[in-house]
Amino acid sequence: MSQNFAVTCAIPRAGRTFENFLNRLKQYGVDGAELDQILAISHASKQQSSADYREATHFLAAAMQAAPCFGLFIDRKRHHRPYRVGFLGHEWEINGVRVRVEGEEPHNGSSLIRLDEIDCAVVGLDELLTTTQYYLHDPTSVTKWGMYNYQLDKPTDIRIAGSAQLTGYNSLLQQEVQDMVGFFLISKPSSRYQSIYSARMTTGKRRSAYPEDFLAHLAHNGRPVFVKGRYTGVVTAAYPDLKIISVENVEDAVVDAQPGSVGLELVQTGNTLKKKGLLLHGAPLFLSESVWVADYRRYLQNEDLQRFIETMNPMGYFDTERIRQFALWYLALETNLGDAWIYRPPVTELFCNHQDVENGLRPYRLQTRYWRPDDQYKQEEAMTLVEQSRQQLLAYYEAYKVQVAGNTEI
């Protein structure tokens, strides 16, 4: 490892998580003008990408003149797979610690930790699950990131330190909202599936059971479900009998298929679903957001890594600010989709329930051994915390809903 930096950290090389992370660095004394220059180049890079390598290098040359921290990568999320300028790496001093921040494919952050090549990374829980579900006792129980460390069963030093608290501007609420997403069942409107939904409503099943119940119904009847390739393993683990069709773009696949076709996709604001006339169903299979992931062994041995992680202040699942942000995210999605969110679960049930506690959703801090809640933590105390958090969440949600209804700024 170079003597010029004490900590290595991986982040996505482009996209919203990258931009939100760099904006957050401004809070820690990093040169704002330099960060804005990097962000401007990254923002322009999508339009300047090209399937012609030589053409793409022209923009790279200009970018390197302005901010020498970029390189070319292949944008595999776009069907013609163009060459695109992306963040390669830069060194910053943060709270006295020299940190090398490196751009990577989003799913590679956790892989590099597993391979002992970096100290920490900012990744989404969805990306972490696709690369590390092998280490989990029951991957289907990790429906929130707060359960991940508890469910680790096989030897690995990968641990979630907490939420990265990355936010972006939400025009509907006219304020910053955290980058929470849900892995939801989406569909093309169909009277046939509406009747199935209505039948479920009369069975007395709890509201949040609907997506799983519907997927079990689809698996039983051999109905295909469109899933983005990287998530097929996660879905198969939960529903081994489900007929999965791997596609690049789930929304477009559902739109182009027959009425009633369904897919599983990450949804943050619901804008794309709304534009394409699609429906959102019930609760997601899991919730995701950007989290700090670290090599726990390195963390114990490296005081600079400890100082850096503590400076970035990973947020706990039950922290007050995260509860407030959850209320904002849910309200924004609910307001945006309206009746297109079928069988919408209550905000409190989506945030946490008693079954989640049994699956490991309990509080822990950076001082907690292995960043893992202990089974000695009293179940009664955990249940009390869940109820208090739900009440606090409901209070935030109802207050913000009144403000949105009155068209006042939150």
Helices and strands as residue ranges (DSSP letters): E 7-12, H 16-25, G 26-28, H 32-48, H 53-66, E 70-74, E 83-87, E 89-94, E 97-104, H 108-114, E 120-124, H 125-132, G 133-135, G 139-141, G 145-147, H 148-151, E 158-163, E 167-170, E 175-178, E 181-187, H 191-201, G 207-209, H 210-220, E 224-228, G 229-231, H 232-238, E 243-247, H 250-256, E 262-267, H 271-275, E 279-281, E 287-288, E 290-295, H 296-301, H 303-312, H 320-337, G 338-340, E 341-342, H 347-351, H 354-358, G 369-371, H 379-405
